Amino acid sequence: MADAAARAFELLPAPPGEPKVPSVAERLNTDPETVERDLVKLVLTVVELLRQLMERTALHRVDQGDLTEEQEERIGMTLMTLYDRMEDLCDRHGLTMDELNLDLGPLGTLLPPS
């Protein structure tokens, strides 16, 4: 826990007046030619994160027996359709689902490994 907190504070910008240390923001490599694709990648990453959270919540509710068989069926179809749409959007923008898993450096990857 202390190590995780120490790593998180390393990512904060230095207070005014302190010597400037290269930060994560300075390591970002932006390119005007790829900014649209990068923005789409970021949006799709957030949507994929939400999709996975919805899927886990649904599985938890199924395990708890909170849903009727009809509700389980409808949620399953919805999640499959959402996954298909995510793949379509990735194909349309030249991305793969694996590319949506952003590397957060010392914190690991955003999404669990597939």
C-alpha positions, 0 to 999 in steps of 0.5 A: 500500500505504501509503495502504491501511494509513493508511486502515485505521488511520483506522478503529481507535478512538482509544487511551484518553485521546486526544480522541474523534474521530467513528468509523465506529461512530458513523456507523452508523444503527440503527433498532429497526424495521429491526434484523431486516432489517439482521441478515438482510442482513448474514448474507446478505451473508456467505453471498453472499461465501462463494458467490462465493469457492466459485464462483471456486475451482471455476472455477480448478479447472476451468481447472487441469483438476483435476476430472472432467467429472462433478465439474464438472457436480455443482459447477455444479448446486450453485452454480446451486442455491445462487444460486437459494436466495440469490435466494429468501431475498432476495425473502423478506426484501425485499432485492435481490442488489445490496443485499448489496454493502456499501459499506465507505467508503474501502475500496470495496465488499465484493463485486465489481460485478456 
